[in-house]
């Protein structure tokens, strides 16, 4: 019986296997039939239909018939590299583009030519020659130029068009980066001493005449191959039958640029000379980098268009001056306006009174001494006369700005280097001066060391020094409204929010007047200065903010903070909570907890909680415990604040506006009050006609203080603490990311934990470069791994916030602190002594200090 069962089971298994095999066979047959149908449908398309070209279009009657670009690709790369090329620069070719692949390749959504009898084997010698032959057979009279490109090259199509229109296409031209092979291949490529070839990677361009001479002989060239390199063989064929070599030109290395970094090419910073000046960039092995380059070059194009618009405004201003047309007159003649569209139109061209101003280092003309803007000196360090740190390291933002200026200037200087037979290279910034005028822009005076290289005629290389006088003018004010669920790139300008058909009252004030009003009065008067009538906006729900405050003692100061919190957060905002990390001290612990319990009972709808901690005080530990406590939810905005701070409703608005989940952290620059001793400031305030403002005056009575009123921000009262990072806003979901994971808990006492927190964010952002390398090395594919998205960088946003004020309190620096903490404490204490004028007042009129200074100077 058991033997019979085995036989039955075996027969049953054979039947099942045959059925499954038949299914797979039928599926494969259907797949092949579908592919054949696709190939047949593709074959049914004519060569002109593939590229979308009308038979009547020719270079003589169409501007879009300048160049035909043939991109060699393979079946496996059609939906990756080829797709990226077509989605980026392939859309803006001043002509047409087609992809050439093996015979069985199919891609209905690409202009694809499946070359008959061609496969995807490497080296692609046959594919390259057959692509040229196909161009000759079908498009020779339709385009002036023919380009051969790989699917890993990025082309700046605007630069390509400008370059090709400057070259005579009627002559035989063979343009590319000339090569003779590397040292290992020398003598093995069968090249004569005067022969070369155009390297295929960065791209090769032929004129119509060159292709006309070569294409009929392609079968002969295919039968006589001397190497495995298709670009070498194409060059040999052109040399033999067209009689021209590849262009021997020094500039081709930068025009058709090849990056020797391999798969990691263009994975780093794109702000460099090669990316900005090249027509083609090679190799771009990953589609993600192709899209990245495209986005970056679109930004460069936008900058160029803005600069062209600015230059046109200046030309119009100069012409109207020559025509003696008054500036207040908006018409060239009766009924003929200079600018046909005003601010109410979508075609508004900007504020001409600002954009048309001629650059001038003397645009700002001070009427008295206090209006003079001092220059900063730039050398190896940055020197500023009125900065708390007169000699300091040049900030990275300033370095990047200077590099941008120098690069743009050098591009302008070398704009006609090919015609003049010389090139000027930048070597070093020797020194410079800088100042910023809030109304006009940034002024620069730079002393540059350059190298003059003449490569035509009598060759020479000479070092030269030149001074540059530059003004980077501010343009008119543009405001974009960022609403919930709308990314900034899609945000609309303020003008577009006007309802359809509505008009704006005409405003006689100039753009300069509006800018002065904006700078003097702030954002609250912006709507008045523009005189906009907007429809009522639907108020979006606010994200909850949780104030996290570490506390050890100081009950009087804490009472002031609670009063401030109640007035602003609990009574006005209604969506701000409080979490106190309280280090227990038996003397005043019950008082502090009772205050919090009473506040919680009065406002049960708010989350008012506290954690009781033991041991020595550590701000880092206090903040870290609060972050990871159940009192904070993942979608809460956490704002770390100190007990000495006062704030207003504007503070909360700025926190919500500047903290963006997964994208941005907000570190406000707070206003810190100076030591307000009336006896030391009396004479200074008398000279300025001011009444001394003291902490006792501001907070004489906690119960009577109105925290909604603005604190008076003056140079005599305090300073903006640029080097303080203790106050920060961030989403809980962001700070608990594995690469951040809260605060450093190894630091005791006050200080340094905020610096470590900022360093952690910066270090996490620097991993973005590593993530790009992971993409370059193939460890991560953002297109194939949608469930493993790249971790976004958290941008650190810093801005002065006049609504956040640190009230002065005496600072005692414990010598038992770590050395770095102790130095930071001393620096903060020194900054609170007073302004420069205050210190000058104290020193000049204090006989003991003067005698001490003289004795110290004499003892040297």
Helices and strands as residue ranges (DSSP letters): H 2-44, H 47-51, E 67-72, G 75-77, I 78-82, H 83-87, G 89-92, E 95-101, E 112-114, H 125-139, E 145-150, E 153-155, H 157-165, E 174-175, E 178-179, E 197-198, E 204-207, H 208-215, H 218-223, H 230-241, H 252-255, E 256-258, G 262-264, H 273-277, E 280-282, H 287-322, E 331-333, E 336-337, H 352-355, G 369-371, E 376-378, E 382-383, E 391-392, H 396-413, G 414-416, H 417-420, E 422-437, E 441-454, E 460-473, E 480-481, G 488-490, E 492-493, G 494-497, H 511-521, G 523-525, H 526-530, E 545-551, H 555-565, I 566-573, E 576-583, H 589-602, E 608-613, H 619-627, E 637-641, E 645-646, H 649-658, E 664-666, E 669-673, H 678-688, H 695-698, E 718-720, E 728-731, H 732-735, H 753-776, E 795-797, E 800-806, H 819-831, H 836-844, H 847-858
